[in-house]
Amino acid sequence: ASQGTSTNTVTSTLSVTIGEAAQGGGQYMCTATNAEGTDVSGAAVLSVLPKIISPPMSVAIAARTTVELECTAAGYPTVDVVWTDPQGSVAAAKSTSREGNQVTSIVSIANNEGADGGGNYTCTPRNSESTGASSHAAVKGNVT
């Protein structure tokens, strides 16, 4: 008499809730274990589109002073924030900090004599998967 082989199939579902700060985005693997051993699947990547979770606020800037605009975004893979100035040029961030899947970027705007520093500054979140919706902050210059 020949012995047959039996195969048992088990299906399991993982539900992931994506939080405001893109918690849940990342890599997931399945580990299966039975009497014969353990096997691990390849990684499945759960991407979270970049989005702004704390937009920059509009401000007024007095002559010969400096103001800072802050923008916080989240997503997976790693999100970066790109600032553009009123002329559409990229504005360098003064500082950038990361916590989990979110990033906070600060840009510094100076109101020097002869230039008011005013206009709309734009914060745009992006990662290797996508570019998120931008947010604008109006900077009103030459306020006395």
Order of alpha helices (4+ residues) and beta strands (2+ residues): beta-beta-beta-beta-beta-beta-beta-beta-beta-beta-beta-beta-beta
